[in-house]
Amino acid sequence: MPITSTQPGAALALDGAHPVASEAPMSRECGNHRAVSAVPASTPCRATSPLAAHDRRSLAEHLSTRTGAKLDTCERTAQKALRLAFREPGECRWDGEALERAGIGAWARPTLLALSPRPTLTLAERAPSSDGTVRLLLRTEDNALVESVLIPVHEGRNRARTTLCISTQVGCARACSFCETGRLGLSRQLTAAEIVDQVRLAALVAAEEQPVDRRGPMAERRPNTTGATAPQARRSRYGISNVVFMGMGEPLDNLKEVLHSVALLTDDVAFAFAPSRVTVSTVGVVDKIPAFLREARAELAVSLHVADDARRSAIMPVNRKHDLAALRATLLEHLPRGQRILFQYTLFQGFNDHLEDADQLAEYVAPFRCRVNLIPANPGPDPQLVSSTPERLDAFIARLVSRGVTTLVRRPRGRDVGGACGQLAGSRRLEVLREVPTCS
């Protein structure tokens, strides 16, 4: 099954009404980057709308509207359809016979066959890092580019964990000064299907890295008969342990599509990710947080980065509209009792890495059941915002821990291929591909 192509619809070939492109893609190797040349487009699909645009509820409502059937009947049928299409990664037969075998009645088949389970994205570039991270450049059907990042962990007790970082927008309107994506501005929102399809295509790449345990979304390998202990795998059937909405874009600026995608990813009949293993990050869009906390089966992460308004407004324009006091008040009011929240804090040398900054951060997060993720800054668009020294990082950690703050350091991953936090900038990758037509 091909996973590299520049033509929509050729990345995950499906049977039935979705023929495969007649020629295989021709790849060109260039260092660690695999550029991809054009291939003939696959035969157009008769279906015009992607199935992955629907979660269980919206698919049931769609069936009810189109057929007049009762909603509870439509929900049972939606479950069967989503199980057929998404329960396992890879090819799916999607025709009348396949739907009939799945127990779907004739009354629903024409409506479902008008929806396509074929991915809406194709893989334009795959850039493996020296640390095992893989940055994926993905092309939409209208030739927009977005990026996802596969981050495997192969050391210690978590060596079988693979995290996928996915995007929610083409570009971003929030213009954080340390983020490459913010330089692009916002081109458009991604659809729920385009968000979910990042997981589907990444699964093909993950499958090349390590075999997938198909027993369930939380399958765990046990010691073998020789007494050697295998990796503690907590990966889904898609070969991915965690999905984080921390790529290109501000997820809460695309809340409707993000909620649909989260619902589908955490649906037991579809992708079956545990809600605790799906995390959505926000810069602090205060007016959207209540709806997210009310409706999403996922964890929330807040990008804080500094705990006073003047400096936060200087690097994060969102703070000029939604200041720190409003952000904290909203979280305290709407965060479900007992639910943990993540705060993300990127350390910049001399800007927000003093011990006084650690004290200020500890005071801000004190009312919450939380964890603080400290992120050493990666090279970005502002040359004045550089990473703190290891000594300042260690001192910052020690001060937070002394104040009773649960703290985790997120070490840079994928930095050498532009896949680390703050480095995703899809349209700039296309410029690189166009400027280097051949590789030797």
C-alpha positions in Angstrom: 0.0 0.0 0.0 1.7 3.3 -1.1 2.2 5.9 1.5 4.0 8.5 -0.5 2.2 10.5 -3.2 1.4 14.0 -4.3 -2.1 13.1 -5.6 -5.2 13.2 -3.4 -6.7 9.8 -2.7 -3.7 7.7 -3.6 -2.2 7.4 -0.2 -4.5 4.8 1.3 -5.9 2.8 -1.6 -9.4 1.4 -1.0 -11.3 -1.4 -2.8 -14.6 -1.2 -4.5 -15.4 2.2 -5.9 -12.0 3.7 -5.1 -9.4 2.4 -7.6 -5.7 2.7 -6.9 -3.5 5.0 -9.1 -2.2 3.1 -12.1 1.4 3.9 -11.5 3.5 3.8 -8.3 5.0 7.1 -7.1 8.6 7.8 -7.9 10.6 8.9 -4.9 13.9 10.7 -4.8 16.2 10.4 -1.8 17.9 13.6 -0.6 19.8 13.2 2.7 17.2 12.4 5.4 14.4 13.8 3.4 12.3 11.9 0.8 10.9 14.1 -1.9 8.1 12.8 -4.0 7.4 13.4 -7.7 3.9 13.6 -9.2 2.0 10.5 -10.2 -1.2 10.1 -12.2 -4.3 10.8 -10.2 -6.5 7.9 -9.2 -9.9 7.5 -10.8 -12.3 10.0 -9.3 -14.5 8.5 -6.6 -18.3 8.8 -7.0 -18.6 9.7 -3.3 -18.3 13.4 -2.7 -18.1 13.7 1.1 -15.6 12.0 3.4 -16.9 9.6 6.0 -14.3 10.8 8.5 -16.0 14.2 8.6 -18.6 12.4 10.8 -18.4 11.2 14.4 -21.0 8.7 15.5 -23.7 11.3 16.4 -23.3 13.4 13.3 -23.4 10.3 11.1 -26.6 9.1 12.8 -28.1 12.5 12.3 -27.0 12.4 8.6 -28.6 9.0 8.1 -31.8 10.1 9.8 -32.1 13.3 7.7 -31.5 11.4 4.5 -33.6 8.3 5.1 -36.2 9.4 7.7 -35.3 6.5 9.9 -35.4 6.9 13.7 -32.3 8.4 15.3 -31.7 5.4 17.6 -31.8 3.0 14.6 -29.4 5.3 12.7 -27.0 5.4 15.6 -26.7 1.6 15.7 -26.1 1.7 11.9 -23.5 4.5 12.3 -21.6 2.3 14.8 -21.5 -0.5 12.3 -20.3 1.8 9.5 -17.6 3.4 11.6 -16.4 0.0 12.8 -16.1 -1.2 9.3 -14.2 1.8 8.1 -11.9 2.7 10.9 -11.6 -0.1 13.4 -8.4 -1.3 11.8 -5.8 0.8 9.9 -5.3 0.2 6.2 -7.6 -0.7 3.3 -11.3 -1.0 3.7 -13.7 -2.5 1.2 -16.6 0.0 0.9 -19.4 -1.3 -1.3 -22.9 -2.7 -1.0 -21.7 -6.2 -0.3 -19.3 -5.1 2.4 -22.0 -3.0 4.1 -24.4 -5.9 3.9 -21.8 -8.3 5.5 -21.4 -5.7 8.3 -25.1 -6.0 9.1 -26.1 -2.7 7.6 -29.6 -2.7 6.1 -30.4 -1.8 2.5 -32.2 1.3 3.6 -28.9 2.9 4.8 -26.5 1.7 2.1 -27.1 4.3 -0.6 -26.5 7.1 1.9 -23.4 5.5 3.3 -22.0 4.7 -0.1 -22.3 8.4 -1.0 -19.6 8.9 1.7 -16.0 8.0 1.1 -13.8 6.3 3.6 -10.8 7.3 1.5 -8.3 9.7 3.2 -8.4 13.4 2.2 -4.7 13.8 2.6 -1.6 12.4 0.8 2.0 12.3 2.0 4.2 14.9 0.2 7.4 14.5 2.3 8.7 12.3 5.0 11.6 13.6 7.0 13.2 11.2 9.6 15.2 12.8 12.4 18.4 11.4 13.9 16.5 10.8 17.1 13.8 8.7 15.6 11.2 11.4 15.2 9.5 11.6 11.8 8.1 14.9 10.4 5.3 14.3 7.9 4.4 16.9 5.3 0.8 16.3 4.2 -1.1 17.7 1.2 -4.8 18.4 1.2 -7.0 17.9 -1.9 -6.8 21.7 -2.6 -3.0 21.5 -2.4 -2.6 23.1 1.1 0.1 21.8 3.2 0.1 20.8 6.9 2.5 18.8 9.1 2.3 16.1 11.6 5.1 14.6 13.8 5.6 11.0 14.9 7.5 10.9 18.1 8.6 7.4 19.3 10.1 6.8 22.7 12.5 3.8 22.8 14.1 4.2 26.2 13.2 3.2 29.8 9.8 1.9 30.7 8.1 4.0 28.0 10.2 2.7 25.1 7.1 1.4 23.3 5.2 4.7 23.4 4.6 6.6 20.2 3.1 10.1 20.3 1.6 11.8 17.2 1.4 15.5 17.1 -1.3 16.7 14.6 -2.4 20.0 13.1 -5.9 21.7 13.1 -5.4 24.6 10.7 -3.5 25.6 7.6 -1.3 28.2 9.3 -2.4 30.1 12.4 -3.8 33.5 13.2 -2.4 33.7 16.8 1.1 35.0 15.8 3.1 33.8 18.8 6.5 35.3 18.3 8.4 32.1 19.0 6.4 29.9 16.6 7.1 29.4 12.9 3.5 28.6 12.1 2.4 31.9 13.4 4.4 33.7 10.7 2.2 32.1 8.0 -1.1 33.7 9.1 -4.3 31.6 8.8 -5.2 30.2 5.4 -8.1 28.0 6.3 -9.4 25.6 8.9 -8.9 21.9 8.5 -11.9 19.7 8.4 -12.5 16.9 10.9 -11.7 14.4 8.2 -8.3 16.1 7.5 -7.5 16.1 11.2 -8.4 12.4 11.6 -6.6 11.5 8.4 -3.3 12.6 9.8 -3.7 9.7 12.3 -4.5 7.3 9.5 -1.5 8.2 7.4 0.8 8.4 10.3 -0.2 4.9 11.3 1.2 3.6 8.0 4.6 5.2 8.9 4.4 4.0 12.5 3.8 0.4 11.2 7.1 0.5 9.5 8.9 1.4 12.7 7.4 -1.3 15.0 4.8 -4.0 14.8 1.3 -3.2 16.0 -0.5 -5.2 18.7 -4.0 -5.6 17.4 -5.6 -6.9 20.6 -7.0 -3.6 21.6 -6.4 0.1 22.2 -4.6 -0.5 25.5 -3.0 -3.8 24.7 0.0 -4.6 26.9 2.8 -7.0 26.1 3.7 -9.5 28.8 7.0 -11.2 29.6 7.8 -14.0 27.2 8.5 -17.6 28.1 12.3 -16.9 28.3 11.7 -14.4 31.1 12.8 -11.4 29.0 10.4 -8.5 29.4 9.1 -7.0 26.2 8.3 -3.3 25.9 5.2 -2.1 27.8 3.1 -1.2 24.8 0.1 0.9 25.3 -0.5 1.6 21.7 -3.8 1.7 19.8 -4.5 -0.6 16.9 -3.1 2.3 14.8 0.4 1.8 16.4 0.1 5.2 18.2 -0.1 5.6 22.0 -1.0 9.3 22.3 -2.4 11.9 20.0 -1.7 15.6 20.8 -3.3 18.5 19.0 -0.2 20.6 19.2 0.8 21.0 15.6 -0.1 23.8 13.2 -2.9 26.1 14.3 -5.0 26.9 17.4 -7.4 24.1 18.0 -10.0 26.1 19.8 -10.2 28.5 16.8 -11.5 25.4 14.9 -13.6 24.0 17.7 -16.4 22.4 15.8 -14.1 20.3 13.6 -11.8 19.5 16.5 -14.7 18.2 18.6 -15.9 16.0 15.7 -12.4 14.6 15.3 -11.9 14.0 19.0 -15.2 12.2 19.2 -14.3 9.9 16.3 -10.7 9.2 17.6 -12.1 8.3 21.1 -15.0 6.2 19.9 -14.6 2.6 20.9 -16.1 1.4 17.6 -13.7 3.5 15.5 -10.1 4.5 16.5 -10.7 3.7 20.2 -8.1 6.0 21.7 -8.6 6.4 25.5 -9.7 10.0 26.2 -6.7 10.3 28.6 -4.4 9.7 25.7 -5.8 12.6 23.5 -4.6 16.1 24.5 -5.8 19.3 22.9 -3.6 22.4 23.4 -4.7 26.0 23.4 -2.9 29.4 23.8 -5.8 30.4 26.0 -8.9 31.2 23.9 -11.0 31.9 26.9 -14.4 32.1 25.3 -14.0 28.6 23.7 -12.7 26.8 26.8 -16.1 26.2 28.4 -17.5 24.5 25.4 -14.4 22.3 24.9 -14.4 21.2 28.6 -18.1 20.4 28.4 -18.1 18.5 25.1 -14.6 17.0 24.4 -13.5 13.6 25.7 -9.9 14.7 25.9 -7.3 16.3 28.1 -6.7 20.1 27.9 -3.2 21.7 27.8 -2.7 25.4 28.1 0.3 27.1 26.6 1.3 29.6 29.4 5.0 30.4 28.8 5.1 33.2 31.2 2.9 34.1 34.2 2.7 37.9 34.0 0.6 39.8 31.6 3.1 42.3 30.2 5.6 39.7 29.1 3.0 37.2 28.0 1.3 39.9 25.8 4.7 40.6 24.2 5.1 37.1 22.9 1.5 35.9 22.7 -1.0 38.5 21.3 -3.9 36.4 22.6 -3.1 37.7 26.1 -4.1 41.2 25.1 -7.7 40.0 24.7 -7.8 37.2 27.2 -5.4 38.0 30.1 -4.1 35.6 32.7 -6.7 36.5 35.3 -9.5 35.7 32.8 -7.9 32.5 31.7 -7.5 31.2 35.3 -11.0 32.3 36.3 -12.5 30.4 33.3 -10.5 27.3 34.0 -11.5 27.3 37.7 -15.1 27.8 36.9 -15.4 25.2 34.1 -12.8 22.5 34.6 -14.6 19.4 35.9 -13.9 18.6 39.5 -10.8 16.4 39.9 -9.8 16.7 36.2 -6.1 17.3 35.6 -4.9 20.1 33.3 -1.5 20.5 31.7 0.3 23.8 31.6 3.1 24.3 29.0 6.0 26.6 29.6 8.8 27.2 27.1 12.0 28.5 28.7 13.8 31.4 27.1 17.2 32.5 28.3 16.9 35.6 30.4 13.3 36.2 29.5 11.2 33.8 31.7 13.7 31.5 33.3 14.6 33.2 36.6 13.8 31.7 39.9 11.2 34.5 40.5 9.5 33.3 37.3 9.3 29.8 38.7 7.7 31.2 41.9 5.2 33.2 39.8 4.3 30.2 37.8 3.9 28.0 40.9 1.5 30.6 42.4 -0.5 30.8 39.2 -1.1 27.0 38.9 -1.5 26.4 42.6 -5.3 26.1 42.6 -5.2 23.3 39.9 -4.6 19.6 39.9 -2.0 20.0 37.2 1.3 19.2 35.7 3.7 21.7 34.2 5.5 20.7 31.0 8.8 22.6 30.7 10.0 22.9 27.1 13.5 24.0 26.3 13.1 26.6 23.4 13.8 25.4 19.9 15.3 27.7 17.2 12.4 29.8 15.9 11.6 33.1 14.1 12.8 35.4 16.9 16.6 35.2 17.3 16.4 36.9 20.7 14.3 34.0 22.1 16.8 31.3 22.7 16.9 28.3 24.9 17.9 28.5 28.6 21.1 26.9 29.6 21.0 23.5 31.2 21.9 25.0 34.6 19.0 27.5 34.5 16.7 24.7 33.4 17.8 22.6 36.4 17.4 25.4 38.8 13.9 26.2 37.5 12.8 22.6 37.8 14.2 22.4 41.4 12.3 25.6 42.4 9.0 24.3 41.0 9.4 20.9 42.7 10.2 22.7 46.0 6.9 24.5 45.6 5.1 21.2 45.2 4.5 21.5 41.4 4.5 18.3 39.4 7.0 19.0 36.6 8.0 17.2 33.4 10.7 18.3 30.9 9.8 17.8 27.3 13.1 17.3 25.6 13.4 18.6 22.0 12.6 15.9 19.4 12.9 16.3 15.7 14.8 19.6 15.9 17.2 18.7 13.0 14.3 18.3 10.6 12.2 21.2 11.7 9.8 18.9 13.6 10.2 20.2 17.1 7.8 22.4 19.1 7.3 25.7 17.4 9.0 24.7 14.2 6.1 23.5 12.0 5.5 25.7 8.9 4.0 23.6 6.1 4.0 26.1 3.3 7.7 26.8 3.7 8.3 23.1 3.1 6.7 23.4 -0.3 9.1 26.2 -1.2 12.0 23.9 -0.3 10.6 21.1 -2.5 10.2 23.4 -5.4 13.6 24.9 -5.1 15.3 21.5 -5.1 13.8 19.7 -8.1 16.4 17.0 -8.1 18.5 15.3 -5.5 21.9 13.7 -6.0 
